[in-house]
């Protein structure tokens, strides 16, 4: 695994996070930070994501996910370190 994808974190974001463009803003933020992985809505109303990148980029992404876009209300963020999977892009999964 290259240093570029040295860290991966699985995240669940709870609150008012569906129907507010959260996934699309996440894609934009990931692109700006060089993050790869995915984001998707969960049936329980939360959003989940896997973010991979340098440690600094992942930290920045986690900080943003804890706030979300201005249209969202993030009430809880769960994160768990994972083994990087080597994603090549960041995508919305359905």
MDTraj code that builds the backbone (N, CA, C; nanometers):
import mdtraj as md
import numpy as np

residues = "UNK UNK UNK UNK UNK UNK UNK UNK UNK UNK UNK UNK UNK UNK UNK UNK UNK UNK UNK UNK UNK UNK UNK UNK UNK UNK UNK UNK UNK UNK UNK UNK UNK UNK UNK UNK UNK UNK UNK UNK UNK UNK UNK UNK UNK UNK UNK UNK UNK UNK UNK UNK UNK UNK UNK UNK UNK UNK UNK UNK UNK UNK UNK UNK UNK UNK UNK UNK UNK UNK UNK UNK UNK UNK UNK UNK UNK UNK UNK UNK UNK UNK UNK UNK UNK UNK UNK UNK UNK UNK UNK UNK UNK UNK".split()
xyz = np.array([
    [0.0848, -0.1179, 0.0000],
    [0.0000, 0.0000, 0.0000],
    [0.0888, 0.1235, 0.0000],
    [0.0578, 0.2176, -0.0881],
    [0.1382, 0.3388, -0.0966],
    [0.1078, 0.4325, 0.0193],
    [0.2002, 0.5249, 0.0447],
    [0.1801, 0.6230, 0.1502],
    [0.0587, 0.7104, 0.1231],
    [0.0236, 0.7246, -0.0064],
    [-0.0899, 0.8084, -0.0430],
    [-0.2197, 0.7574, 0.0204],
    [-0.2303, 0.6286, 0.0401],
    [-0.3498, 0.5712, 0.1017],
    [-0.3110, 0.4985, 0.2304],
    [-0.2402, 0.5703, 0.3151],
    [-0.1841, 0.5076, 0.4340],
    [-0.2880, 0.4813, 0.5424],
    [-0.4058, 0.5426, 0.5323],
    [-0.5029, 0.5319, 0.6403],
    [-0.6438, 0.5217, 0.5834],
    [-0.7258, 0.4399, 0.6478],
    [-0.8663, 0.4277, 0.6073],
    [-0.9528, 0.4306, 0.7328],
    [-1.0661, 0.4998, 0.7227],
    [-1.1584, 0.5090, 0.8353],
    [-1.3009, 0.4898, 0.7831],
    [-1.3743, 0.4006, 0.8489],
    [-1.5164, 0.3801, 0.8214],
    [-1.5939, 0.4733, 0.9142],
    [-1.6947, 0.5416, 0.8596],
    [-1.7670, 0.6444, 0.9337],
    [-1.9175, 0.6246, 0.9196],
    [-1.9902, 0.6462, 1.0281],
    [-2.1365, 0.6568, 1.0243],
    [-2.1720, 0.7938, 1.0810],
    [-2.2477, 0.8710, 1.0036],
    [-2.2889, 1.0056, 1.0440],
    [-2.4397, 1.0030, 1.0664],
    [-2.4821, 1.0437, 1.1865],
    [-2.6250, 1.0451, 1.2201],
    [-2.6719, 1.1875, 1.2451],
    [-2.7991, 1.2090, 1.2191],
    [-2.8609, 1.3396, 1.2359],
    [-2.9517, 1.3658, 1.1169],
    [-2.9637, 1.4915, 1.0794],
    [-3.0382, 1.5261, 0.9580],
    [-2.9349, 1.5286, 0.8459],
    [-2.9144, 1.4104, 0.7864],
    [-2.8051, 1.3939, 0.6901],
    [-2.8501, 1.3331, 0.5571],
    [-2.9782, 1.3010, 0.5452],
    [-3.0310, 1.2541, 0.4165],
    [-3.1285, 1.3578, 0.3635],
    [-3.1275, 1.3746, 0.2306],
    [-3.2162, 1.4722, 0.1684],
    [-3.1637, 1.6147, 0.1764],
    [-3.0361, 1.6294, 0.2130],
    [-2.9769, 1.7631, 0.2269],
    [-2.8496, 1.7777, 0.1424],
    [-2.8257, 1.6838, 0.0513],
    [-2.7081, 1.6895, -0.0350],
    [-2.5795, 1.6427, 0.0311],
    [-2.5918, 1.5749, 0.1443],
    [-2.4734, 1.5348, 0.2210],
    [-2.3749, 1.4528, 0.1367],
    [-2.4261, 1.3556, 0.0627],
    [-2.3366, 1.2694, -0.0164],
    [-2.2621, 1.3487, -0.1235],
    [-2.3329, 1.4409, -0.1887],
    [-2.2710, 1.5181, -0.2967],
    [-2.1647, 1.6135, -0.2428],
    [-2.1926, 1.6774, -0.1299],
    [-2.0918, 1.7616, -0.0652],
    [-1.9724, 1.6773, -0.0205],
    [-1.9986, 1.5552, 0.0249],
    [-1.8905, 1.4668, 0.0680],
    [-1.7986, 1.4335, -0.0481],
    [-1.8555, 1.4070, -0.1645],
    [-1.7740, 1.3802, -0.2834],
    [-1.6855, 1.5005, -0.3144],
    [-1.7413, 1.6196, -0.3072],
    [-1.6656, 1.7418, -0.3347],
    [-1.5520, 1.7607, -0.2342],
    [-1.5819, 1.7418, -0.1067],
    [-1.4804, 1.7561, -0.0021],
    [-1.3707, 1.6511, -0.0170],
    [-1.4091, 1.5291, -0.0500],
    [-1.3109, 1.4222, -0.0690],
    [-1.2170, 1.4566, -0.1842],
    [-1.2728, 1.5044, -0.2933],
    [-1.1915, 1.5420, -0.4090],
    [-1.0923, 1.6522, -0.3760],
    [-1.1358, 1.7493, -0.2981],
    [-1.0492, 1.8610, -0.2612],
    [-0.9335, 1.8160, -0.1714],
    [-0.9527, 1.7066, -0.1008],
    [-0.8516, 1.6578, -0.0060],
    [-0.7703, 1.5390, -0.0582],
    [-0.8025, 1.4900, -0.1779],
    [-0.7335, 1.3732, -0.2310],
    [-0.7751, 1.2437, -0.1630],
    [-0.8966, 1.2416, -0.1110],
    [-0.9514, 1.1238, -0.0428],
    [-1.0167, 1.0315, -0.1450],
    [-1.0013, 0.9011, -0.1274],
    [-1.0709, 0.8015, -0.2086],
    [-1.1594, 0.7173, -0.1175],
    [-1.2562, 0.6475, -0.1764],
    [-1.3472, 0.5624, -0.1004],
    [-1.4886, 0.5774, -0.1513],
    [-1.5841, 0.5818, -0.0584],
    [-1.7251, 0.5871, -0.0987],
    [-1.8113, 0.6456, 0.0127],
    [-1.9340, 0.6829, -0.0251],
    [-2.0347, 0.7326, 0.0687],
    [-2.1698, 0.6804, 0.0224],
    [-2.2602, 0.6513, 0.1167],
    [-2.3953, 0.6085, 0.0801],
    [-2.4914, 0.6337, 0.1955],
    [-2.6201, 0.6425, 0.1592],
    [-2.7261, 0.6512, 0.2596],
    [-2.7522, 0.5128, 0.3165],
    [-2.7871, 0.5086, 0.4443],
    [-2.8254, 0.3840, 0.5098],
    [-2.9767, 0.3829, 0.5283],
    [-3.0373, 0.2646, 0.5343],
    [-3.1829, 0.2552, 0.5539],
    [-3.2304, 0.3193, 0.6847],
    [-3.1417, 0.3298, 0.7845],
    [-3.1812, 0.3866, 0.9137],
    [-3.1759, 0.5398, 0.9176],
    [-3.1474, 0.6038, 0.8047],
    [-3.1450, 0.7498, 0.7983],
    [-3.0069, 0.8099, 0.8158],
    [-2.9077, 0.7281, 0.8474],
    [-2.7699, 0.7763, 0.8613],
    [-2.7001, 0.7737, 0.7256],
    [-2.5813, 0.8299, 0.7223],
    [-2.4943, 0.8222, 0.6056],
    [-2.3682, 0.7496, 0.6515],
    [-2.3181, 0.6582, 0.5675],
    [-2.1932, 0.5896, 0.6000],
    [-2.0927, 0.6132, 0.4894],
    [-1.9655, 0.6073, 0.5252],
    [-1.8602, 0.6318, 0.4276],
    [-1.7346, 0.5564, 0.4665],
    [-1.6510, 0.5323, 0.3670],
    [-1.5167, 0.4830, 0.3887],
    [-1.4242, 0.5852, 0.3242],
    [-1.3362, 0.6432, 0.4044],
    [-1.2429, 0.7440, 0.3532],
    [-1.1007, 0.6928, 0.3667],
    [-1.0254, 0.7022, 0.2570],
    [-0.8862, 0.6575, 0.2536],
    [-0.8002, 0.7710, 0.2025],
    [-0.6848, 0.7862, 0.2635],
    [-0.5906, 0.8880, 0.2184],
    [-0.4775, 0.9016, 0.3173],
    [-0.4025, 1.0098, 0.3045],
    [-0.2969, 1.0364, 0.4009],
    [-0.3619, 1.0643, 0.5357],
    [-0.2858, 1.0494, 0.6416],
    [-0.3401, 1.0713, 0.7748],
    [-0.3964, 1.2133, 0.7892],
    [-0.3232, 1.3137, 0.7396],
    [-0.3707, 1.4522, 0.7494],
    [-0.4999, 1.4727, 0.6706],
    [-0.5066, 1.4138, 0.5509],
    [-0.6269, 1.4284, 0.4679],
    [-0.7463, 1.3610, 0.5345],
    [-0.7249, 1.2425, 0.5904],
    [-0.8333, 1.1718, 0.6593],
    [-0.8787, 1.2517, 0.7807],
    [-0.7846, 1.3058, 0.8585],
    [-0.8217, 1.3885, 0.9736],
    [-0.9078, 1.5066, 0.9314],
    [-0.8682, 1.5737, 0.8242],
    [-0.9460, 1.6869, 0.7739],
    [-1.0845, 1.6453, 0.7282],
    [-1.0931, 1.5293, 0.6636],
    [-1.2221, 1.4796, 0.6172],
    [-1.3117, 1.4453, 0.7351],
    [-1.2559, 1.3847, 0.8386],
    [-1.3347, 1.3515, 0.9580],
    [-1.3869, 1.4780, 1.0259],
    [-1.3040, 1.5811, 1.0311],
    [-1.3490, 1.7084, 1.0888],
    [-1.4664, 1.7641, 1.0096],
    [-1.4572, 1.7572, 0.8756],
    [-1.5667, 1.8078, 0.7932],
    [-1.6923, 1.7222, 0.8108],
    [-1.6766, 1.5894, 0.8121],
    [-1.7922, 1.5010, 0.8281],
    [-1.8630, 1.5243, 0.9611],
    [-1.7901, 1.5643, 1.0639],
    [-1.8502, 1.5913, 1.1946],
    [-1.9395, 1.7158, 1.1910],
    [-1.9192, 1.8021, 1.0917],
    [-2.0019, 1.9225, 1.0735],
    [-2.1015, 1.9046, 0.9588],
    [-2.0515, 1.8500, 0.8469],
    [-2.1326, 1.8332, 0.7271],
    [-2.1582, 1.9660, 0.6589],
    [-2.2365, 1.9628, 0.5517],
    [-2.2717, 2.0870, 0.4831],
    [-2.3670, 2.1695, 0.5691],
    [-2.3830, 2.2958, 0.5345],
    [-2.4673, 2.3849, 0.6155],
    [-2.6129, 2.3397, 0.6202],
    [-2.6562, 2.2610, 0.5227],
    [-2.7946, 2.2125, 0.5178],
    [-2.8193, 2.0939, 0.6109],
    [-2.7134, 2.0367, 0.6665],
    [-2.7242, 1.9177, 0.7515],
    [-2.7151, 1.9550, 0.8997],
    [-2.7640, 1.8629, 0.9830],
    [-2.7461, 1.8734, 1.1279],
    [-2.6857, 1.7415, 1.1738],
    [-2.5556, 1.7431, 1.1993],
    [-2.4866, 1.6220, 1.2432],
    [-2.4998, 1.6107, 1.3946],
    [-2.5560, 1.5000, 1.4389],
    [-2.5746, 1.4780, 1.5825],
    [-2.4736, 1.3800, 1.6401],
    [-2.4204, 1.2912, 1.5544],
    [-2.3274, 1.1901, 1.6036],
    [-2.2396, 1.1425, 1.4897],
    [-2.1130, 1.1189, 1.5200],
    [-2.0198, 1.0644, 1.4225],
    [-1.9478, 0.9474, 1.4878],
    [-1.9639, 0.8296, 1.4285],
    [-1.8938, 0.7094, 1.4724],
    [-1.7842, 0.6826, 1.3705],
    [-1.6641, 0.6541, 1.4166],
    [-1.5566, 0.6214, 1.3230],
    [-1.4770, 0.5027, 1.3736],
    [-1.4273, 0.4247, 1.2800],
    [-1.3484, 0.3060, 1.3111],
    [-1.2367, 0.2923, 1.2086],
    [-1.1143, 0.2805, 1.2576],
    [-1.0005, 0.2602, 1.1678],
    [-1.0170, 0.1271, 1.0948],
    [-0.9821, 0.1270, 0.9673],
    [-0.9903, 0.0064, 0.8847],
    [-0.8602, -0.0113, 0.8074],
    [-0.8440, -0.1266, 0.7489],
    [-0.7319, -0.1509, 0.6589],
    [-0.7645, -0.0871, 0.5241],
    [-0.6759, -0.0046, 0.4690],
    [-0.7033, 0.0555, 0.3382],
    [-0.7314, -0.0510, 0.2321],
    [-0.8311, -0.0232, 0.1490],
    [-0.8710, -0.1168, 0.0438],
    [-0.8123, -0.0807, -0.0920],
    [-0.7498, 0.0356, -0.1018],
    [-0.6866, 0.0747, -0.2279],
    [-0.7817, 0.1307, -0.3314],
    [-0.8869, 0.1988, -0.2876],
    [-0.9789, 0.2611, -0.3826],
    [-0.9029, 0.3602, -0.4705],
    [-0.9534, 0.3830, -0.5905],
    [-0.8878, 0.4734, -0.6852],
    [-0.9626, 0.6055, -0.7024],
    [-1.0849, 0.6116, -0.6519],
    [-1.1658, 0.7330, -0.6644],
    [-1.2606, 0.7396, -0.5459],
    [-1.3404, 0.8456, -0.5402],
    [-1.4406, 0.8567, -0.4353],
    [-1.5759, 0.8601, -0.5044],
    [-1.6674, 0.7717, -0.4613],
    [-1.7948, 0.7581, -0.5313],
    [-1.9124, 0.7501, -0.4361],
    [-2.0273, 0.7820, -0.4889],
    [-2.1528, 0.7589, -0.4168],
    [-2.1981, 0.6178, -0.4499],
    [-2.2275, 0.5415, -0.3470],
    [-2.2823, 0.4064, -0.3658],
    [-2.4303, 0.4101, -0.3348],
    [-2.5030, 0.3229, -0.4048],
    [-2.6494, 0.3168, -0.3858],
    [-2.6904, 0.1812, -0.3365],
])
top = md.Topology()
chain = top.add_chain()
for i, resn in enumerate(residues, 1):
    res = top.add_residue(resn, chain, resSeq=i)
    for name in ("N", "CA", "C"):
        top.add_atom(name, md.element.get_by_symbol(name[0]), res)
traj = md.Trajectory(xyz[None], top)
